[in-house]
Amino acid sequence: MEPAEQGARVKPEARTEPAELISTRAKQMELKATRAEREDLKTTRTDKIIFTAEQMTTRVELKTTKADQAKLEQKAQRG
């Protein structure tokens, strides 16, 4: 059996890369660096999202309590 058939990885031979490929890799590395710099912004964004999510849950709770009160009043009027 050949190594490729066994599922083993075959090491590629050493090769020279064209300058275009090297420059695109350099650009990718720059993008990764700028993404890493934006991590602080991401945390503040998530904090804001969590804060608004907490607000939404309180609003939902208020709506449900009002709905529950209305149901109780209807039951009291019927009963």
MOWO-V636202 format. One record per pair of residues at least 12 apart in sequence whose ideal C-beta (glycine too) atoms are under 10 Angstrom apart, sorted by the first residue. I is the first residue (numbers start at 0). J is the second residue. D is the distance in whole Angstrom. If there is no record, write none. Layout:
# MOWO-V636202
I|J|D, I|J|D
This chain:
# MOWO-V636202
none
